[in-house]
Amino acid sequence: MTKEKDEDADRDPESKGEIHERWQEKAEISSRYREAERKLPDDPRDDPWAYTGLLSRNPAKNITPPLWEAIKSEAYRVCDFYDELETPEHRLAKALGKVQLRHYYWSEGKNDHLTENLDGEDATRLYLFFDLSALNQSGVARAINDPDIREALDIEDSVSQPTLNRMPGRMDEDTRHYYASETETLVRRMQDTRVEHWFRDPTPDTIVTDGEGFPPVQVIARELRSKTFKYIRLKRDDSTEVTKDAALRVLIAAANGNGFVNDAAKNLKYKPFYDDGDIPTGQNLTYHLRKSSRESVMRMFREANEVLFEIASRHDYFPEEAEVAIDITDWPFYGDADGDGFIRGTKPGRNYSWAWKYITLALVGSDTPLILVVLPVKDKSKTPKYIRRMLRLSRQHVNIGRVYLDAGTEFYNSDTISAITEQGLELVMQGRKSGKTVKHFLNGMARADLRSSYYPYGVGDLDEDSYYAVGLKSDKTVKLRKSEAEEPMDDYTYFYTNLHPEEVPPEELGEAYRRRWGIETDFRVIKEEFLAKSASRDPAIRAFYFNFAAHLFNIWTVANILRAEETGEALSEGKQLTAGELMQAIEDDPHDLRIPTEPPETRQVFGDVLGAGWSTSDAD
């Protein structure tokens, strides 16, 4: 993986408090000068400021700003007069080229030895461009081969990528620390501004003010949030003072406490790093969430999750042929469901018989699954249409070989089964023991005391020569049963598949299907660890909450991937981080991420999520 900045630099960015103190001192000097100007003495020799009447003599005007402020000022000037055809890297090069480095920020001889092609000042400008640009290392090398960018950057020549890679290591420690700290301060201050997209993301903090390191889980979670939360849009304008990170932290705290956002917002005020005005109320958060449609919610989380999928792919997470499980998950609703088409009847549970429903496609057969797609469900009869969309979207990231389904009525029918097998995929699902033919088959197996058997069978109008009913005795069921079975077939599991049992024996099929059962546990984790409580009947708010919970689950998965690589341990030996550790680390993180409030929608439009010809009613 190519480096997007000088990753090994020792950085010491200027803190908000230090910046505020410096600006305050400058303002006080200017204020004293203006006060003295109003009280000019009769004799100039009595003027403590020496010729106060001359504006150019105001000492505050002559204080040299830090390098990052000089670059920021030039960036805004370039932005005000930029050419629409120029790329962000070209505009960044222009801003750096206009900064006067000599005397204040660079002295003769500094960095002269970094490369044979460039003198010290040119090499310094190139380092600043390299460490600030959103381009990766190879992109920077290609950019400076462009004569227009070299001219804008005010450097004489280009350098090769290997030379670019070696340049930071050739700098003396103090010089490298100085420039890296200035660039780090700048990119942090550029967050949430009109020129943010010119710059790389800030480097996650690794050292707190008391000199102790942040817990690894907090560092990893912070880095992942900074990459994905930018795509989560809260429909807020520039007048909003509360940061997006603080707003989303309310939802995270609510999920972590298994509570509502109103209570979570009140409790967050007691964190030592928050003041009352730093976080929104629960009502304020839901007010902004209500502005989004279900369609826009699905789009924004599609974008956010893609970042995690790309990271997982770079770490060789996805298998050559993936196994996925498709499920419809209930989120219980405890209120009056009359007149709300999105709240559907469900299998009665404790104090509820209604639920919001979401269809999901998840990667299984892994020690750390990923939720690849989440769609809200209103009409379960459209399940085949949902499945075709989810498979198409998932195949942008993984090569799917096999699909697992449970025994729900929405799955155990010819239309849903055909939606999978028509794409050339293997199908393994738990069948329903409701048909006379299936009952006869399984009861016959029990009377003959067979451990496994199969026969060609077509559900509905499916071709029986292409599908098989497979019976397998369940030792676990027999062991746990405390009385005689009502029917002999009760001790058998029934699978339905398009795999020929002579090629994949029933025992092997049963073992494979157990990999799907793991996702049931994962959905319990989502509901118990990542999902905040809600009494809202608004479909957009409900969709946001559930998709946000699935996204946090994916952050947890990717955090485990990254942590396992750091420690050199295999994920198969157990998760590195628990869900509770991750959520507590995010809630207690003292660092507020300067995440863009409403970034440009850089990815494909919503039609790509639902597919051509997919209407709003279909999305239901």
C-alpha positions in Angstrom: 0.0 0.0 0.0 1.5 3.3 -1.1 1.9 6.1 1.5 -0.4 9.1 1.2 1.9 11.2 3.4 5.1 11.1 5.4 3.8 8.4 7.7 7.0 8.1 9.8 7.3 11.7 10.7 7.2 12.8 14.3 4.3 15.2 14.4 3.5 17.8 17.0 0.6 19.9 15.6 -0.5 23.2 17.1 -3.5 22.5 19.4 -6.7 24.5 19.3 -5.8 26.0 22.7 -2.3 27.1 21.5 -3.8 28.6 18.4 -6.4 30.5 20.4 -3.8 31.7 22.9 -1.5 33.0 20.1 -4.4 34.8 18.4 -5.5 36.3 21.6 -2.0 37.6 22.4 -1.9 39.2 18.9 -5.3 40.7 19.3 -4.2 42.2 22.7 -1.1 43.8 21.1 -3.2 45.3 18.3 -5.8 46.5 20.8 -3.2 48.3 23.0 -1.7 49.9 19.8 -5.1 51.2 18.7 -5.8 52.5 22.2 -2.5 54.3 22.2 -3.3 55.7 18.8 -6.4 57.3 20.1 -4.3 59.0 22.8 -1.5 60.3 20.7 0.9 62.4 22.8 1.9 65.9 21.8 5.5 64.9 21.7 6.3 61.9 19.4 9.2 61.1 21.8 6.6 60.2 24.4 4.9 57.6 22.0 5.7 54.2 23.4 4.9 52.6 20.1 7.0 55.0 18.0 5.0 56.8 15.4 1.7 55.2 16.4 -0.1 57.1 13.7 1.4 54.9 11.0 -0.8 51.8 10.5 2.2 49.9 9.1 3.8 50.3 12.5 1.2 48.2 14.3 3.3 45.5 15.8 0.5 43.0 15.5 0.6 43.4 11.7 4.3 42.5 11.7 4.1 39.3 13.7 5.1 36.4 11.4 2.4 33.8 11.2 3.3 30.1 11.4 3.9 28.4 8.1 0.5 26.6 8.1 -1.3 29.9 8.4 0.7 31.3 5.5 -0.2 28.3 3.3 -3.9 28.6 4.4 -4.1 32.2 3.4 -2.6 31.5 0.0 -5.0 28.5 -0.4 -8.0 30.8 0.1 -6.7 33.4 -2.4 -6.2 30.7 -5.0 -9.7 29.3 -4.3 -11.2 32.7 -4.9 -9.7 33.0 -8.3 -9.3 29.3 -9.4 -9.9 28.0 -12.9 -12.7 25.4 -12.9 -10.6 23.2 -15.2 -7.8 23.0 -12.6 -7.5 19.9 -10.4 -7.3 20.1 -6.6 -3.6 19.2 -6.7 -2.9 22.0 -9.3 -4.6 24.5 -7.0 -2.7 23.2 -3.9 0.6 23.6 -5.9 -0.4 27.2 -6.8 -1.0 28.0 -3.1 2.4 26.5 -2.1 4.2 28.2 -4.9 3.0 31.6 -3.7 4.2 31.1 -0.1 7.4 33.0 0.5 9.6 30.5 2.3 12.8 32.4 2.6 14.0 33.8 5.9 10.9 33.0 7.9 10.2 29.3 7.0 13.4 28.2 5.3 17.0 29.2 5.3 19.8 28.7 2.8 21.3 25.2 2.9 18.2 23.5 4.5 17.2 20.4 2.6 19.8 20.9 -0.1 20.9 17.3 0.2 17.5 15.7 -0.3 17.8 15.2 -4.1 20.3 16.1 -6.8 17.6 17.5 -9.0 16.3 20.2 -6.7 17.9 22.9 -4.4 16.9 23.1 -0.8 13.9 25.5 -1.3 12.5 23.5 -4.2 12.9 20.3 -2.2 11.1 21.8 0.7 8.2 22.9 -1.5 8.0 19.4 -2.9 8.0 17.8 0.6 5.1 20.1 1.6 3.2 19.1 -1.6 3.9 15.5 -0.9 2.8 15.6 2.7 -0.3 17.8 2.1 -1.8 16.4 -1.1 -4.7 13.9 -1.1 -2.7 12.0 -3.8 -0.8 8.9 -2.9 2.9 8.7 -3.4 2.8 7.5 -7.0 0.1 10.2 -7.7 2.4 12.9 -6.4 5.3 11.6 -8.6 3.0 11.7 -11.7 1.7 15.1 -10.8 5.1 16.8 -10.6 5.9 15.4 -14.1 3.3 17.8 -15.3 5.1 21.1 -16.3 2.1 23.2 -15.3 2.1 21.8 -11.7 5.9 22.3 -11.4 5.5 25.9 -12.6 2.6 26.4 -10.1 4.7 24.8 -7.3 7.7 27.0 -8.3 10.1 24.1 -8.6 12.7 23.6 -11.4 12.5 19.8 -12.0 10.7 16.6 -11.1 12.0 13.6 -9.2 11.3 9.9 -9.5 9.0 8.1 -7.2 11.9 6.2 -5.4 13.6 9.5 -4.8 10.4 11.0 -3.5 10.1 8.1 -1.1 13.6 8.6 0.2 13.4 12.4 0.6 11.8 12.5 4.1 14.3 10.1 5.5 17.1 12.3 4.4 15.9 15.3 6.4 17.4 16.0 9.8 15.1 15.1 12.7 14.3 18.7 13.7 13.6 19.9 10.2 11.3 17.0 9.4 9.5 17.4 12.7 8.9 21.1 12.0 7.5 20.7 8.5 5.4 17.6 9.4 3.9 19.4 12.4 3.0 22.4 10.2 1.3 20.3 7.6 -0.5 18.3 10.3 -1.9 21.5 11.8 -3.0 22.7 8.4 -4.9 19.6 7.3 -6.7 19.6 10.7 -7.7 23.3 10.3 -8.8 22.7 6.7 -11.4 20.1 7.8 -15.0 21.3 7.1 -13.8 24.1 4.7 -14.3 24.8 1.1 -10.8 23.6 0.2 -10.8 20.5 2.4 -10.7 18.2 -0.7 -7.3 19.6 -1.7 -5.7 18.0 1.3 -5.2 14.5 2.7 -7.0 13.4 5.9 -5.5 14.3 9.2 -3.3 11.7 10.9 -5.0 10.1 13.9 -3.5 11.1 17.2 -1.3 8.5 18.9 -0.2 10.5 22.0 -2.4 12.3 24.5 -1.4 15.4 26.3 -0.2 13.6 29.4 2.3 11.5 27.3 0.4 8.2 27.5 -0.6 6.4 24.4 -4.2 6.0 23.3 -5.5 2.5 23.5 -5.0 0.7 20.1 -8.7 0.2 19.7 -9.3 4.0 20.1 -6.6 4.8 17.5 -8.0 2.3 15.0 -11.6 3.3 15.5 -10.7 7.0 15.1 -8.9 6.3 11.8 -11.8 4.3 10.4 -14.4 6.9 11.6 -12.5 9.7 9.9 -12.6 7.8 6.6 -16.2 6.7 6.6 -18.3 9.2 8.6 -17.6 11.9 6.0 -20.2 10.1 3.8 -22.9 10.2 6.4 -25.0 13.2 5.7 -27.1 14.9 8.4 -28.6 17.6 6.1 -27.1 20.5 8.1 -26.0 23.9 6.9 -22.9 26.0 7.6 -24.6 27.7 10.6 -24.5 24.4 12.6 -21.9 24.8 15.4 -22.0 21.2 16.7 -19.5 19.0 14.8 -20.8 15.9 12.9 -18.5 13.7 15.0 -20.2 15.0 18.2 -23.7 14.5 16.7 -22.9 10.9 15.7 -21.3 10.3 19.0 -24.7 10.8 20.6 -26.1 7.9 18.6 -23.1 5.8 19.5 -23.5 6.6 23.2 -27.2 5.7 22.9 -26.4 2.3 21.3 -23.6 1.7 23.8 -25.9 2.3 26.7 -28.8 0.4 25.0 -30.9 3.6 25.4 -32.4 6.5 23.6 -30.6 9.5 22.1 -32.2 12.0 24.5 -30.7 10.4 27.5 -27.3 9.7 25.7 -27.0 13.4 24.8 -27.6 14.5 28.4 -25.0 11.9 29.7 -22.3 13.0 27.2 -22.3 16.4 28.7 -20.5 14.9 31.7 -17.6 13.8 29.6 -14.6 16.0 30.6 -13.8 16.9 27.0 -17.3 18.2 26.1 -19.0 21.5 27.1 -22.8 21.9 27.0 -22.7 23.5 23.6 -20.5 20.9 22.0 -23.2 18.2 21.5 -26.7 18.4 20.2 -29.8 17.4 22.0 -31.5 14.1 21.0 -34.3 16.1 19.5 -31.9 18.2 17.4 -30.2 15.0 16.1 -33.5 13.4 15.1 -34.7 16.6 13.5 -31.8 16.5 11.1 -32.1 12.8 10.5 -35.8 13.3 9.5 -34.7 15.4 6.6 -33.3 12.4 4.8 -35.3 9.9 2.7 -34.9 6.2 3.0 -33.3 6.3 -0.4 -30.6 8.8 0.6 -29.9 6.9 3.8 -29.2 3.8 1.8 -27.0 5.7 -0.6 -24.9 7.4 2.1 -24.2 4.1 4.0 -23.4 2.4 0.7 -20.7 5.0 0.2 -19.5 4.7 3.8 -19.3 0.9 3.7 -17.4 0.9 0.4 -14.5 2.5 2.2 -14.4 -0.4 4.7 -14.7 -3.0 1.9 -11.7 -1.4 0.1 -9.6 -1.6 3.3 -10.6 -5.2 3.8 -9.8 -6.0 0.2 -6.3 -4.4 0.6 -5.7 -6.8 3.5 -6.7 -9.8 1.5 -9.8 -10.3 3.5 -12.2 -11.5 0.7 -11.8 -15.1 -0.4 -11.6 -16.2 -4.1 -15.2 -17.5 -3.8 -17.2 -16.0 -1.1 -20.1 -17.5 0.8 -22.9 -15.1 1.7 -26.1 -15.4 3.8 -29.3 -13.5 3.0 -31.7 -12.9 5.9 -34.7 -10.8 6.8 -34.1 -9.3 10.3 -36.8 -8.0 12.6 -36.5 -4.9 14.7 -39.3 -5.2 17.2 -41.9 -2.4 17.4 -43.7 -1.9 20.7 -46.3 0.8 19.8 -49.6 0.9 18.0 -48.9 -0.3 14.4 -52.3 0.8 12.9 -51.9 2.7 9.7 -48.2 2.3 9.3 -47.3 0.3 6.2 -43.7 -0.1 7.2 -44.5 -1.9 10.4 -45.3 -5.5 9.7 -46.6 -8.4 11.7 -44.0 -10.8 12.9 -43.6 -13.9 15.1 -44.7 -12.7 18.5 -42.0 -12.1 21.1 -41.9 -10.6 24.5 -44.4 -7.7 24.5 -44.4 -7.3 20.7 -46.0 -8.8 17.6 -44.9 -6.1 15.1 -41.5 -5.2 13.7 -39.6 -3.1 11.2 -37.9 -5.5 8.7 -34.6 -5.3 6.9 -33.1 -7.7 4.3 -29.4 -8.1 4.6 -26.6 -9.8 2.7 -23.6 -10.8 4.8 -20.3 -12.5 4.1 -20.1 -15.7 6.1 -17.5 -18.5 6.4 -15.2 -16.0 8.1 -14.2 -15.4 11.7 -15.2 -11.7 11.2 -18.2 -11.3 8.9 -19.1 -8.2 7.0 -22.6 -6.9 6.3 -22.4 -6.1 2.6 -26.0 -4.7 1.9 -28.9 -3.6 4.0 -32.3 -2.7 2.5 -35.6 -1.9 4.3 -38.5 -4.2 3.6 -42.1 -3.3 3.3 -43.4 -6.0 1.0 -41.9 -9.4 1.4 -43.4 -10.6 -1.9 -40.7 -8.5 -3.6 -37.9 -10.5 -2.0 -36.7 -11.9 -5.4 -36.2 -8.3 -6.5 -34.3 -7.4 -3.4 -32.1 -10.4 -3.8 -31.1 -9.6 -7.4 -30.1 -6.1 -6.4 -28.1 -7.2 -3.4 -26.2 -9.8 -5.3 -25.4 -7.3 -8.0 -24.1 -4.7 -5.5 -22.1 -7.3 -3.5 -20.4 -8.6 -6.6 -18.7 -5.3 -7.0 -16.6 -6.3 -4.1 -16.6 -10.1 -3.8 -16.8 -13.0 -6.1 -19.8 -14.9 -4.8 -19.9 -18.7 -5.1 -22.6 -19.8 -2.7 -25.7 -18.4 -1.0 -27.3 -19.5 2.2 -30.9 -18.9 3.1 -33.1 -19.8 6.1 -36.5 -21.5 6.0 -38.6 -18.4 5.9 -41.6 -18.4 3.6 -40.3 -15.4 1.7 -37.3 -17.6 0.7 -38.7 -21.1 0.3 -40.5 -20.5 -3.0 -39.7 -20.9 -6.6 -39.4 -17.2 -7.4 -36.8 -16.5 -4.7 -34.8 -19.7 -5.4 -34.7 -18.9 -9.1 -33.4 -15.3 -8.4 -30.3 -17.0 -7.0 -29.8 -20.0 -9.2 -30.4 -18.1 -12.5 -27.1 -16.3 -11.7 -25.2 -19.5 -11.6 -24.8 -19.6 -7.9 -24.8 -22.5 -5.5 -27.8 -22.5 -3.1 -28.0 -24.1 0.3 -31.1 -23.4 2.4 -33.0 -24.9 5.3 -36.3 -26.1 3.9 -39.7 -26.1 5.4 -41.2 -29.4 6.5 -44.7 -28.5 5.5 -45.3 -30.4 2.3 -46.6 -33.9 2.2 -43.8 -35.1 0.0 -41.1 -33.7 2.3 -42.8 -35.1 5.4 -43.1 -38.6 3.8 -39.4 -38.5 2.8 -38.2 -37.5 6.3 -40.5 -39.8 8.2 -39.3 -42.6 6.0 -35.7 -41.8 6.7 -36.5 -41.9 10.5 -38.2 -45.3 10.3 -35.3 -46.7 8.3 -32.9 -45.1 10.8 -30.9 -43.5 8.0 -28.4 -40.8 9.0 -28.8 -39.0 5.6 -30.5 -39.3 2.3 -31.7 -37.2 -0.7 -34.0 -37.2 -3.7 -34.7 -34.9 -6.6 -37.4 -32.4 -5.7 -38.8 -29.2 -7.3 -40.3 -26.6 -5.0 -43.3 -25.1 -6.8 -42.7 -25.1 -10.5 -38.9 -25.6 -10.3 -37.3 -28.4 -12.3 -36.9 -31.4 -10.0 -33.9 -32.6 -12.0 -32.0 -29.5 -10.9 -32.7 -29.4 -7.2 -32.5 -31.9 -4.2 -34.2 -32.4 -0.9 -31.6 -33.5 1.6 -32.3 -35.0 5.0 -29.7 -35.2 7.7 -30.2 -36.6 11.2 -29.5 -33.9 13.9 -27.5 -35.4 16.8 -27.9 -32.2 18.7 -31.7 -32.3 18.4 -31.8 -35.9 19.6 -29.5 -35.1 22.5 -31.5 -32.1 23.7 -34.9 -33.6 23.3 -36.4 -34.5 26.7 -39.4 -36.5 25.5 -40.5 -38.5 22.5 -40.7 -36.7 19.2 -44.2 -35.8 18.0 -43.2 -37.1 14.5 -40.2 -39.2 13.6 -39.0 -36.5 11.2 -38.5 -34.0 14.1 -35.0 -35.5 14.6 -34.0 -34.5 11.1 -32.8 -31.3 9.4 -34.1 -30.7 5.9 -31.9 -28.8 3.4 -32.8 -27.7 -0.1 -30.0 -27.2 -2.6 -29.0 -27.2 -6.3 -25.8 -29.1 -5.3 -25.8 -32.8 -6.3 -25.5 -34.8 -3.1 -23.0 -37.2 -4.7 -20.7 -34.3 -5.2 -21.4 -32.6 -1.9 -22.5 -35.3 0.7 -25.3 -34.4 3.1 -22.9 -34.4 6.1 -20.7 -31.9 4.3 -23.7 -29.8 3.3 -24.9 -29.7 6.9 -21.4 -28.6 8.1 -21.3 -25.9 5.5 -24.7 -24.6 6.5 -23.6 -24.1 10.1 -21.4 -21.3 8.8 -24.7 -19.4 8.1 -25.8 -19.8 11.7 -23.0 -17.5 12.9 -24.8 -14.6 11.3 -27.7 -15.1 13.6 -25.3 -14.3 16.5 -23.9 -11.3 14.6 -27.4 -9.9 14.2 -27.9 -10.2 18.0 -24.7 -8.3 18.4 -25.9 -5.6 16.1 -29.1 -5.2 18.0 -27.6 -5.4 21.5 -24.3 -3.5 21.0 -24.7 -1.2 18.0 -28.4 -0.2 17.7 -29.9 2.6 19.7 -33.4 2.5 20.9 -36.1 4.4 19.0 -39.8 5.0 19.4 -40.0 6.8 16.1 -42.4 5.8 13.3 -40.4 7.7 10.7 -39.1 5.2 8.1 -36.0 7.4 7.4 -35.0 7.6 11.0 -35.5 3.9 11.5 -33.5 3.1 8.3 -30.7 5.5 9.5 -30.5 3.8 12.9 -30.4 0.3 11.5 -27.9 1.1 8.7 -25.7 3.0 11.2 -25.7 0.0 13.5 -24.7 -2.3 10.6 -22.0 0.2 9.7 -20.6 0.2 13.2 -20.6 -3.6 13.0 -18.5 -3.4 9.8 -16.1 -0.9 11.5 -15.7 -3.5 14.3 -14.9 -6.2 11.7 -12.3 -4.0 9.9 -10.8 -2.9 13.2 -10.3 -6.5 14.1 -8.6 -7.1 10.7 -6.2 -4.2 11.3 -5.5 -5.1 14.9 -4.8 -8.7 14.0 -2.3 -7.6 11.4 -0.6 -5.3 14.0 -0.3 -8.1 16.5 0.5 -10.8 14.0 -2.3 -13.1 15.3 -4.8 -15.0 13.3 -8.5 -14.0 13.4 -9.4 -17.6 13.6 -7.9 -17.6 17.1 -10.5 -15.1 18.3 -11.4 -11.4 17.9 -8.8 -8.9 18.9 -11.5 -6.4 20.1 -14.9 -7.0 21.5 -17.9 -5.0 20.3 -18.2 -3.4 23.8 -14.5 -2.3 23.7 -14.9 -0.6 20.4 -18.1 1.3 21.3 -16.7 2.4 24.7 -13.5 3.5 23.0 -15.4 5.7 20.5 -17.7 7.2 23.2 -14.7 8.0 25.4 -12.4 9.3 22.6 -11.4 12.9 23.6 -10.5 13.7 20.0 -13.2 15.3 18.0 -12.9 14.6 14.3 -13.3 17.5 12.0 -15.5 15.6 9.6 -17.0 17.4 6.6 -20.7 18.3 7.3 -22.0 17.7 3.8 -19.3 16.4 1.4 -19.9 16.2 -2.3 -21.5 13.0 -3.5 -18.5 11.5 -5.2 -19.8 8.0 -5.8 -22.5 6.7 -8.1 -26.0 7.9 -7.8 -28.8 6.1 -6.0 -29.9 4.4 -9.2 -26.8 2.2 -8.9 -27.9 1.1 -5.5 -31.4 0.1 -6.5 -30.9 -0.5 -10.2 -32.4 0.9 -13.4 -36.1 0.9 -13.4 -36.3 0.5 -9.6 -39.0 2.8 -8.2 -39.6 4.3 -4.8 -42.3 1.8 -4.2 -40.0 -1.0 -5.1 -37.6 0.2 -2.4 -40.3 -0.4 0.1 
